Amino acid sequence: ATVTERAESHSHVKWTRRLSDLTLSHCVHPPLSPPLLSVPPEAHIVYISNLSLFLPQTEEDYIPYPSVHEVLGRTGPLPLILLPQFGGYWIEGTNHDLGSSSTAEEPPPCPASQVKLETNSIAKIYRKHFLGKEHFNYYSVDSTLGHLVFSVKYDVIGDQEHLRLLLRYLVCEEVNVDRFYPILYPKASRLIVTFDEHVINNNFKFGVIYQKFAQTSEEELFGNSEESPAFVEFLEFLGEKIELHDFKGFRGGLDVTHGQTGIESVYHNFHNKEIMFHVSTKLPYTEGDSQQLQRKRHIGNDIVAIVFQEENTPFVPDMIASNFLHAYVVVQVENACTDNVLYKVSVTARDDVPFFGPALPDPAVFKKSPEFHEFLLTKLINAEYSCYKAEKFAKLEERTRFALLETLYEELHMNSQSMMGLGGDDDKLENGGGGGGLLNMKNAVLRTIIKMSYSLCSSSREVSPSPQRTSDSGHTTQDLRLDNSSSQSSPEMQITKIG
């Protein structure tokens, strides 16, 4: 049996406002139900799949949402978040009425079983199943796909034999190469695991924006310098206040030497993940600068931000002009600085950001507690992971991966050639160039190594001796072909092409 492990494609979920034409609702898929998405029916949000022909194509086709100034003129409780007039964002958590809960006196506690950090399990496959164990690494170049690095490992699971395969590529429709070349570099596993895990991040920076009553513009939000007791209480709840000067932890781009980004900040170590909060009121305030560029330079370059509301004024995601900010967690306090502090929560993100957990309860109201602290920080981290899947960041990651994969290939190739006493250009000899005795010597040595590694692999399946290991990671090498030719001096392993 063959076990192939590769990343699954992520489908983007698009949310749009419910249209006035009720017949359209019969043409679409029903909305996802909790816990996949905890948006109550009152939110008037419907899941639409592959119906671009039915959706408005230009701003002129939309019936705009009411402006924030129109909403502020109304009476009664106002929403925490108001969508921009022409959409572009989805909202989670629109019900904050405790009277609609079965326990109207106080919100139910956060279920700990549903508060889970999202992780990139694909990035850790090599460390989990290959690193430090007997396996084979190969590299090749495809004319269409570019550089490929391939790992294969023999496994016995129960009473069945398996081959565990891991192929690194950019976009893989079909691999069309004749041969993977064995990697002979003893420290190859270190390079490979570094490449695989480059997407894993244990440092995070989040913006924290203070929104006062009736503040509806970016200039007003970044112009706040004073911190109310309720905001101070929330910052103490978020993390620890630290002095920036000579701070040794993750600094999140803040100056810890010359004090150019303020004197103090808020920091927290959450399950071995370091979080630095860019608090708007703690960043330097510049007299005469209506835009407060010193503050926006940091918060505008974050991907996720918290908006703290002390009073009932809706936040509109496009209030802040930023190419990076893709998600906001809006928190509104009730009964501040008492024994019964409550926090209402709503979440909004750009419509190409997939939904992220943990799902908000209904109603989305939390009592100040360690459970809510766990929930909130988990939500922030998962929000950033999910934002990476948005179009802007996905393209950036693709370019980064392309450059890193090319570098990995070149390093593995160069060091493998060096192990054979050849320079980086000597691989041309394999394709019919000159070289005479040097080429014959290289092929003879390669055949010897391949025979030895193949013999070890075969004997390990029959006798199961202790696997041979190198000084670095224990991987051995074997020539791997994808064609149907065979040779006594160059044993081959038949595998299925991986798409």
Secondary structure, 3 states (H helix, E strand, C coil): CEEECCCCCCCCCCEEECCCCHHHHHCCCCCCCCCCCCCCHHHCEEECCCCCCCCCCCHHHCCCCCCHHHHHCCCCCCCCECCCCCCCEEEECCCCCHHHCCCCCCCCCCCHHHCCCCCCCHHHHHHHHCCCCCCEEEEEEECCCEEEEEEEEEEEECCEEEEEEEEECCCCCCCCCCEEEECCCCCHHHHHHHHHHHHCCCEEEEEEEEECCCCCCHHHHHCCCCCCHHHHHHHHHHCEEEECCCCCCCCCCCCCCCCCCCCEEEEEEECCEEEEEEECCCCCCCCCCCCCHHHHHHHCCCCEEEEEECCCCCECHHHCCCCCCCEEEEEEEECCCCCCCEEEEEEEEECCCCCCCCCCCCCCEEECCHHHHHHHHHHHHHHHHHHCCCHHHHHHHHHHHHHHHHHHHHHHHHHHHHHCCCCCCHHHHHHCCCCCHHHHHHHHHHHHHHHHHHHHHHHHHHCCCCCCCCCCCCCECCCEECCCCCCCCCCCCCCCCCC
